[in-house]
């Protein structure tokens, strides 16, 4: 198996907010980063978001234009799966185990025997994703949080067959990427998303009951020390993504009442009010 010093290239699959953010973190940490997606529009948007993020760092005096150019030189944007050869592959695509498994199997065909496959899933079973892979011991979870360039925590998740050395390697890699890693077991929602369900669900229940509106709930929780209120955070994550995680955990815990998806959020998703990415969610961004 490769060592931490042998990791030079990291492929990130999925050019959405999370994937682009992880690719940015990888390139900023000195690694060659390949951002892969099937959709040209997604890649263009992902590249635009990375550039905007780096420009913000320059405006704050935390980066020079020369450093920005060096980072962009380490970044490859591609729709060609044949260019996805790396030491570590991180997927950040749709939260469906069948699609994630198919992607990993496809990427295994263009990579060597030592390549590590990491899923950024926030709630799906790593053991299920690794099932039927030729080398399930090389598959683990590496769960970043949104926005990836700012949030420090990364959950390193070991499936039933994940080799301990693979988990340790990803733990060390996260540290080299400036993150604070924590080892967790392969359980529904892992640690953070299992606990965080109630941050969202109770807030929506309070709003549904008319106790307080979105802005007041967000303002109160932010004043209590949270960086973002639940409604602003759901809009940032995407109401569709957030709801999918809730549904996944709800199903995994045999429909335990405490994880029941909120009708308020279901309605938002049905209306296409997904948050910042659509211009409207709990708040209006148009």
Secondary structure, DSSP 4 states (H G I P E B T S, - for coil): ---GGG--EEEEE--SHHHHHHHHHHHHTT-EEEEE-S-HHHHHHHHHHHHHHHHHHHHTTSS-HHHHHHHHHTEEEES-GGG---SEEEE---S-HHHHHHHHHHHHTTS-TT-EEEE--SSS-HHHHHTT-TTGGGEEEEE--SSTTT--EEEEEE-TT--HHHHHHHHHHHHHTT-EEEEEES-TTTTHHHHHHHHHHHHHHHHHTTSS-HHHHHHHHHHTT-SS-HHHHHHHH-HHHHHHHHHHHHHHTTS-GGGPPPHHHHHHHHTT--BGGGTBSSSB--
